[in-house]
Amino acid sequence: MAETFQFLDVSVNIFMLALGCRWFSVCIAPWNKYNRRFKNEECEREQMPGSIYAQILPCDFDGLPAWEIIADSGAKAVVTQLGATLISWEPKPGKNVIDGYHNAAELRQCIASRSRVLAPWPGRVKDGSYVFDGERYQLEFDANGEAIHGLVQDLDFAVVAKDTALVLAADCPGGVGYPWPFRIEVTFSLENGADGVEHLSVVIAATNTGAQDIPLALGWHPYLRIPDQEVISNCELEIPARTKILVDGKKIPLAGEAAYAGVQAPVKYAYVGNTEIDDSFRGLVPDEDGVATTFVRSLSSTQQIKVSQEPISTSVMHVFTADDLPRDSRKSFALEPLSNLPDAFNRADSMASVRLRPGGVKTISATLSYSE
């Protein structure tokens, strides 16, 4: 009998260990098939040829504190502590894929939300108003009369770790119309795949640090450009989605099921040309690696950018062709991985997914990949 219990105890321990490792591989970095595996009964990062990080060094962005991540392949990225904002990513020397801010003034004003971390909500909230647990809240409007993209863009993030990845964190006390505190942590890492493709991975995690349930959704707003290509017209765009979100005149998703229009996956724009896109997509279809990947391909070269996201925790892709920006309109695509639709706080079908209990953590993840 003692031997039987001992066997069961060992079996349970092995099962729990496997379950924990599986959660890590699925929820944190499911797309990273190159350098994660089970080893010595724990999840470890395996350093394969070409995937080793090099240095993470302090730097300056127009007078603001920033960090430069430099991979041994020569790829490098710059991230400011203000807003945990990605300023640039050069997967190859001299080839910047991020259409980021040019100076500190643009960043402080958050013009066009370039590389903005979106928390505790992405997109617009209808009339800036929502009801949570029976009480109505009114958010503050920005200069354009919208309650859009959350509250963390003005936070000064602190460095939590900078060994193999840059981890920045900040505590948000809440704000007008959102009276709940939460902690936001953003992780940036560079990798070089076995196939020579360069990758930049971002993980955004929010923790409810208060004593009551809160509504919370996440997103990220990078603008991506094909290096040496002035405009996006001569590109192909492919989105692995079965559903397009229909919106009203204020770009708020229609109520209920009326918002969901079935489309054939993948959605393809074989030639972007002058097509204007500012649409959310969901029903993302995973590939054989379990991730949903949006492609931008140059039609005048072999360059390609991919955005890969885990289709359960990061279930929405919003695509914007950067029309009518204060500068550099239609020179890049905003490919925005989101946890929820815009206006999720007002949607009955999103109430369960935006609710975060005390101590709970919500995470989204995405990987940018560049090849030529």
Summary of the structure (lengths in Angstrom):
residues: 372
radius of gyration: 20.8
end to end distance: 63.0
largest distance: 75.0
contacts: 1219
relative contact order: 0.16
helix: 14%
strand: 43%
